[in-house]
Amino acid sequence: MARKSQQDDADSAALPARGPFLPGAMVVVTLGNPRDKFWGVILALTAEGLSLSGVELASFEDFVVMVKDGEPFSPAVVFFPMHRIERVELDLPDGSLPSLSQRFSAKTGREPAALLAPPSPAGGTGRRSGLPRTAVNPTAGPA
């Protein structure tokens, strides 16, 4: 019996994530030890951890100004092991308060998910065609 449950665990770890936390979703991640917060787009979510392309939340306003001014930038592509992750929440509006993605779009005129997605393997830039539309703007087309 133990062998079967170990195999089931291995099979479930290999399954793709389901639900709202799919690649392409904009999220805010709270980390522990050391305490930190990141905002960005999910690249992958596995049993081992979370891969994200984004910026530290403390640098959000600086990032907005850089994009607005047309300055070159490179979002951080990071992997957080599961033991560091305290919380992952979708970047959604809260009542009358806009989400970070909405604030970013309003100030820059650009869609954050498209901007933060890594270049496609074919050498293009922006959003990969395999990434789903975000909850922030589900009708937005590719950048």
C-alpha positions in Angstrom: 0.0 0.0 0.0 2.8 2.5 0.9 4.2 2.1 -2.6 0.9 3.0 -4.2 0.5 6.2 -2.2 4.1 7.2 -2.9 3.4 6.8 -6.6 0.1 8.7 -6.3 2.1 11.6 -4.6 4.7 11.5 -7.4 1.9 11.6 -10.0 0.0 14.5 -8.4 3.3 16.5 -8.1 3.7 16.1 -11.9 0.2 17.4 -12.7 -0.2 21.0 -13.8 -1.7 23.5 -11.4 -5.4 24.0 -11.6 -7.6 26.8 -10.4 -6.9 30.5 -10.3 -3.1 30.2 -9.9 -2.2 29.3 -13.4 0.8 30.6 -15.4 0.0 34.1 -16.6 -2.0 35.1 -13.4 -0.9 38.3 -11.8 -0.2 37.7 -8.1 1.2 39.2 -4.9 3.4 36.8 -3.0 4.2 37.2 0.6 7.5 35.5 1.7 8.9 34.6 5.0 12.4 34.3 6.4 13.3 37.0 5.3 9.9 38.8 5.1 9.4 40.2 1.6 6.6 40.7 -1.0 6.7 40.3 -4.7 4.3 41.4 -7.5 4.3 39.7 -10.8 3.1 37.1 -13.2 3.2 33.3 -12.4 5.5 31.4 -14.7 5.1 28.0 -13.0 3.6 26.7 -9.7 4.7 23.2 -8.6 5.0 21.3 -5.4 8.6 22.5 -5.1 7.8 26.2 -5.4 6.7 29.2 -7.4 8.5 30.7 -10.5 7.6 34.4 -11.0 8.5 37.2 -13.2 8.1 40.6 -11.5 9.4 43.1 -9.0 9.7 43.5 -5.2 6.5 45.2 -4.0 8.7 47.9 -2.4 10.0 48.8 -5.9 6.6 48.9 -7.6 6.3 52.7 -7.9 9.9 52.9 -9.2 9.1 50.2 -11.8 6.0 52.1 -12.9 8.0 55.3 -13.4 10.7 53.4 -15.4 8.1 51.9 -17.7 6.2 55.2 -18.1 9.5 57.0 -19.0 10.4 54.4 -21.5 13.6 53.4 -19.6 15.0 49.9 -20.2 14.2 47.4 -17.5 14.5 43.7 -16.7 11.9 42.2 -14.4 13.3 39.7 -11.9 12.7 36.1 -12.9 12.8 34.3 -9.5 12.0 30.9 -8.0 10.7 30.8 -4.4 10.8 27.4 -2.7 7.5 26.4 -1.1 8.9 26.6 2.4 9.4 30.4 2.0 5.9 31.1 0.7 3.5 32.3 3.3 0.7 33.5 1.0 -0.1 33.9 -2.7 -3.0 36.1 -3.6 -4.4 37.1 -7.0 -3.9 40.8 -7.8 -7.5 41.8 -7.8 -9.3 45.0 -6.9 -10.6 45.4 -3.4 -13.9 47.2 -3.4 -13.2 50.6 -4.8 -9.4 50.2 -4.6 -7.8 49.2 -7.9 -5.5 46.2 -8.1 -1.8 46.8 -8.6 -2.2 45.7 -12.2 -5.0 48.2 -12.8 -2.8 51.0 -11.2 0.1 49.9 -13.4 -2.0 50.0 -16.6 -3.6 53.3 -15.7 -0.2 55.0 -15.2 1.7 53.4 -18.1 -0.9 52.4 -20.6 0.6 48.9 -20.8 -0.7 45.5 -19.6 1.6 44.1 -16.9 1.1 40.4 -17.7 2.3 41.0 -21.3 5.2 43.2 -20.2 6.4 40.8 -17.5 6.1 37.6 -19.4 9.5 36.3 -20.6 10.3 36.4 -24.3 9.0 33.5 -26.3 11.4 30.8 -27.3 11.2 32.0 -30.9 12.9 35.2 -29.9 9.8 37.5 -29.7 9.0 39.7 -26.8 6.1 40.1 -24.4 3.4 37.6 -23.8 3.7 34.0 -24.9 0.7 32.6 -26.7 0.4 29.8 -24.2 -0.3 32.1 -21.3 -4.0 32.6 -20.4 -5.6 36.1 -20.2 -5.4 37.6 -16.8 -8.4 38.2 -14.5 -7.6 41.9 -14.5 -8.4 42.2 -18.2 -9.8 38.9 -19.6 -10.6 40.5 -23.0 -7.1 41.9 -23.6 -5.4 40.6 -26.7 -1.7 39.8 -27.1 0.7 42.7 -26.8 
